[in-house]
Amino acid sequence: MFKNRIGPDPHPEMTASPTTSAGNGCPDIWELESGDVAIIGVRKTSVLSPHLPSGAGCGPDEEIVVIPRSLLLNARDDILKL
């Protein structure tokens, strides 16, 4: 199911100085065997969904998750290889 981590392992960075309230589990980005991407982040649907731009929305089976900007930037090279 989970094929490859996208970007560097966030755990060493998180141990030194947590950047999110989910520091115990760590935000992460994974490529799945299907080619889809799974994001582990802080669930923020209830806070952010009322502020979604016109035309955007969450279905009943969807969540808005937030990851630190640095996690996405550190994964940039791996993302470009997908």
NUVEXKE-686592 format. One record per atom (N, C-alpha, C): residue in three letters; x, y, z. Coordinates in steps of 0.2 Angstrom, whole numbers, plus 2048, in hexadecimal, padded with zeros to 3 digits. Example, Ala and Ser with C-alpha at 12.3 -4.5 7.8 and 13.67 -1.06 7.14 Angstrom:
BEGIN
Ala8427E4827
Ala83E7EA827
Ala8427F0827
Ser8407F5823
Ser8447FB824
Ser840800827
END
This chain:
BEGIN
Met8047FA800
Met800800800
Met804806800
Phe809807805
Phe80D80D805
Phe81480B801
Lys81580F7FC
Lys81B80D7F8
Lys8228107FA
Asn8218177FA
Asn82781B7FB
Asn8268217FF
Arg82A823804
Arg82982A807
Arg82B82F802
Ile828835802
Ile82983A7FD
Ile82D83F801
Gly833841800
Gly837845804
Gly83A84280A
Pro83E84680D
Pro842843813
Pro83E840819
Asp84183C81D
Asp83D83A823
Asp83C840827
Pro836841829
Pro83584782E
Pro837846835
His838840837
His83983E83E
His83F842841
Pro84584283E
Pro84B845841
Pro84984C842
Glu84685083D
Glu84585783E
Glu840858843
Met83B854844
Met836855849
Met838853850
Thr83D84F851
Thr83F84E857
Thr84385485A
Ala847857856
Ala84A85D858
Ala84686385A
Ser841864856
Ser83C86A857
Ser836869853
Pro831866857
Pro82A865853
Pro82786B850
Thr82586A84A
Thr822870846
Thr81A86F846
Thr81886A849
Thr81086A848
Thr80E86684F
Ser808867850
Ser805864856
Ser80485D856
Ala80585A84F
Ala80585384E
Ala80C85084F
Gly811853852
Gly818851852
Gly81984A855
Asn814847859
Asn81584085B
Asn81583C855
Gly81183D850
Gly81083984A
Gly81483B844
Cys815841844
Cys81984583F
Cys815845838
Pro81484B835
Pro81184C82F
Pro81684882A
Asp813845824
Asp817841820
Asp813841819
Ile817840814
Ile81483F80D
Ile81683880A
Trp812834807
Trp81382E805
Trp81082C7FE
Glu8148297FA
Glu8118277F3
Glu80F8207F5
Leu80981F7F2
Leu8058187F3
Leu8078147ED
Glu80680D7EE
Glu8078097E8
Glu80380B7E2
Ser7FD80D7E3
Ser7F980F7DD
Ser7FB8167DA
Gly8008197DD
Gly80381F7DA
Gly8008257DD
Asp7FA8247E1
Asp7F882A7E5
Asp7FC82C7EA
Val7FB8327ED
Val7FF8347F3
Val7FB8357F9
Ala7FE8337FF
Ala7FA833805
Ala7FE838809
Ile7FA83D80D
Ile7FD842811
Ile7FB841818
Ile80084181D
Ile7FE840824
Ile7FF847826
Gly7FA84A829
Gly7FB85182C
Gly7F6852831
Val7F5858833
Val7F085A839
Val7EA85B835
Arg7E4858838
Arg7DE859835
Arg7DB860837
Lys7D9863832
Lys7D786A833
Lys7D086C82F
Thr7CD86682D
Thr7C7867829
Thr7C286C82C
Ser7C086B833
Ser7BB86F836
Ser7BD876836
Val7C4878837
Val7C687F837
Val7C6882830
Leu7C987E82B
Leu7CA881825
Leu7C4881820
Ser7C087C820
Ser7BB87B81B
Ser7B688181A
Pro7B4884820
Pro7B088A81F
Pro7B389081B
His7BA89081A
His7BE895817
His7C0893810
Leu7BE88D80D
Leu7C088B807
Leu7BE890801
Pro7C28917FC
Pro7C08957F7
Pro7BA8927F3
Ser7B68977F0
Ser7B08957EC
Ser7B288F7E7
Gly7AE88A7E6
Gly7B08857E2
Gly7B487F7E5
Ala7B68807EB
Ala7BA87B7EE
Ala7B68787F4
Gly7B78717F6
Gly7B386F7FB
Gly7B68687FD
Cys7B4865803
Cys7B585F805
Cys7AF85A804
Gly7B0854802
Gly7AB84F801
Gly7AA84C808
Pro7A5848809
Pro7A4845810
Pro7AA840812
Asp7AE83E80D
Asp7B383980F
Asp7BA83D80E
Glu7BA84380E
Glu7C084780D
Glu7C284B813
Glu7C884D814
Glu7CB85181A
Glu7D0856817
Ile7D085B81A
Ile7D6860819
Ile7DB85F81E
Val7E185D81C
Val7E785D821
Val7EC86281F
Val7F0864824
Val7F5869824
Val7FB866825
Ile800867821
Ile807865822
Ile80C86B822
Pro81186B826
Pro816871826
Pro81887281F
Arg81987881D
Arg81C87A817
Arg823877815
Ser82787781B
Ser82D87481A
Ser82D86D818
Leu82886981A
Leu828862818
Leu826861810
Leu82286580E
Leu821865806
Leu827868802
Leu82A86D805
Leu830870801
Leu83686A801
Asn836867807
Asn83C862807
Asn83A85C803
Ala83485B801
Ala8328557FD
Ala8328577F5
Arg83385D7F4
Arg8338607ED
Arg83785C7E8
Asp83D85A7E9
Asp8418567E4
Asp83D84F7E3
Asp83B84C7E8
Asp8378457E8
Asp8318467E4
Ile82D84C7E5
Ile82784D7E2
Ile82884E7DA
Leu82D8517D8
Leu82F8527D1
Leu83184C7CE
Lys8338477D1
Lys8358407CE
Lys82F83C7CD
Leu82983D7D0
Leu8238397D0
Leu8208397C9
END
